[in-house]
Amino acid sequence: MEKVNPFVQIRRELHQIPELGFQEFKTQAYLLHYLETLPQERMEIKKWKTGLFVKVYGTSPKKLIGYRTDIDGLPIVEQTGLSFKSEHEGRMHACGHDFHMSIALGVLTNVVNHPVQDDVLFIFQPAEEGPGGALPMLETDIMKEWKPDIIFALHIAPEYPVGTIAIREGLLFANTSELFIDLKGKGGHAAYPHETRDMVVASSYLVTQLQSIISRNVDPLDSAVITIGKITGGTVQNIIAETARLEGTIRTLSPEAMQKVKQRIEAVVNGISASFECEAEIDYGSMYHQVYNHEAPTRDFIKFLEAKENINVFICKEAMTGEDFGYMLKEIPGFMFWLGVDSPYGLHHAMLNPDEKAIEIAIKVVSEYIFQM
Ligand SMILES: CC(=O)N[C@@H](CCC[C@H](N)C(=O)O)C(=O)O
């Protein structure tokens, strides 16, 4: 039988049980079960919904170091064909949170077994993909009492080779807002369109008009994205659809652009409502604050990485991905970085298959960074 690193094995076991935001019951139980196997003397665990706070007490603490991992999966039917593929139909760890958790457990194990001077708080956060667990976790009494002085986190990056860490000072990830638009017209017989208000046609116009906001209303030097990831409407091929629903997300590099895009979405939706004689409702769902890396801690981490022979540090551009870790960085100095995992298929793809060699590398780098902080 193949012998694998214990944290690779943990990653595989977590990979088999992906759960959506705030439904991570098996994941939480798995994490707690693993934590029970560690020496308990220096560790204090507090449950919060489906997440966990784990404080590891240092030898003579001067500060509290925070390290955060997200724990939820996505509603995707996995197509990797891996022997340890998801056992949960229609759910997949397609954003690397299985990697993030196994790395966090690896670092936590090192910190428990080789106590450092400072206290370290490990945050296992639910619902990163939505509706967002970081902000409510920040608002808990637990985190008010255990507020880190510095905090950091990582995210896997399929586009970089294993051994590469990509990071930048300042803006790393975009401002995001979900977008749900419901249209209601009048259904009827496919042969009598003049007696109906067809919401399939209205939603088709709406999708293309929304894209014109990006090309004609946003300053080309201040990028934005509107993605409609899902459209539903109608019942059968020969009935005109009475309702349609568009589900998407907005990404902007600046909060100002987010405001502008939303104003334009409202104007375009009002226009569709007038021209197709339908009702329209917009719901912005959950919004994430941008991930903004603080200058001093980011520089310190880059300097630390540059001295490592096996790590290639890449100063990357900002990305249009979103991350509710941005809320933690709004309150606490720190940074996030990309960990190269070299997969031909990207994040949120049913064939995402990150290279597991990155797990050991990340555990070593993050542990060593904490040991010298
Ligand atoms: C790293 C990553 O992929 N994060 C997600 C966050 C999603 C936020 C929210 N549900 C939305 O869609 O706006 C991403 O899609 O970037």
The ligand as a MOL file (V3000), in Angstrom:
LIG
                    3D

  0  0  0     0  0            999 V3000
M  V30 BEGIN CTAB
M  V30 COUNTS 16 15 0 0 0
M  V30 BEGIN ATOM
M  V30 1 C -11.1100 32.2410 -3.2220 0
M  V30 2 C -12.4750 32.1640 -3.7930 0
M  V30 3 O -12.6770 31.5400 -4.8140 0
M  V30 4 N -13.4580 32.7950 -3.1210 0
M  V30 5 C -14.7960 32.9150 -3.5960 0
M  V30 6 C -15.6120 33.7770 -2.6570 0
M  V30 7 C -17.0650 33.8730 -3.0760 0
M  V30 8 C -17.7970 35.0130 -2.4350 0
M  V30 9 C -19.2520 35.0980 -2.8260 0
M  V30 10 N -19.9880 33.8740 -2.6480 0
M  V30 11 C -19.4010 35.5860 -4.2600 0
M  V30 12 O -19.5950 34.7670 -5.1720 0
M  V30 13 O -19.3410 36.7910 -4.4800 0
M  V30 14 C -14.7730 33.5310 -5.0040 0
M  V30 15 O -15.6850 33.1790 -5.7850 0
M  V30 16 O -13.9060 34.3460 -5.3230 0
M  V30 END ATOM
M  V30 BEGIN BOND
M  V30 1 1 1 2
M  V30 2 2 2 3
M  V30 3 1 2 4
M  V30 4 1 4 5
M  V30 5 1 5 6
M  V30 6 1 5 14
M  V30 7 1 6 7
M  V30 8 1 7 8
M  V30 9 1 8 9
M  V30 10 1 9 10
M  V30 11 1 9 11
M  V30 12 2 11 12
M  V30 13 1 11 13
M  V30 14 2 14 15
M  V30 15 1 14 16
M  V30 END BOND
M  V30 END CTAB
M  END
